[in-house]
Amino acid sequence: MINVLLLHWLHRYSPMKLSVAFVVDELAFRHSTECLEFMTPRGVVLLPDGIHIDCKQSVTAVLAQ
């Protein structure tokens, strides 16, 4: 279910960026590091600033899994 929500947000906000803090709040992670540990193996791509998700690239990566 969480993967479906993540994919929904990535697709909805593509080609824009999505804040990691948004995902932390929406999925009730305690810290951003927990959120990143969850998203990294799923292929989520962060922008160079490290606090935003590249939605366009991430949708492709998540769907490929």
ZIGISUL-V886332 format. One record per run of one state. SS is the DSSP state (H for helix, E for strand, L for the rest). FROM is the first residue (numbers start at 0). TO is the last residue. If there is no record, write none. Layout:
SS/FROM/TO  SS/FROM/TO
This chain:
L/0/0  H/1/12  L/13/15  E/16/18  H/19/25  L/26/30  H/31/39  L/40/44  E/45/45  L/46/50  E/51/53  H/54/63  L/64/64
